Amino acid sequence: MPELFVNSDTVVQANTQLWVPVDAGAMVPGVDYAVYPRLSVSPYETVRLAGPAGVIAHGSTRHVLIGNYGTAAFTLERGTAIADAVAARVGEVLAATG
């Protein structure tokens, strides 16, 4: 299962959601991936990171929605694994909406 890593230092402020850039260049072109952000909680729960499942495709940079539901800002450093990706199943495909 491929991991998705933050490709630049990104600060996630408390009580906000942010599209975090991840490196998706190692994914197979033409394959859609279901993405599952990881849940991360600090020992005193001042930082609580989570995000919804989504679908992405191959590309040098893609974005994953991450929310910080804690009371303190947190810096996601470059190279931090924040989500897992698996090849999408039937019905989980990426499509443009208009």
Secondary structure, 3 states (H helix, E strand, C coil): CCEEEECCCEEECCCEEEEEEEECCCCCCCCEEEEEECCEECCCCCCEEECCCEEEECCCEEEEEEEECCCCCEEECCCCEEEEEEECCCCCCCCCCC
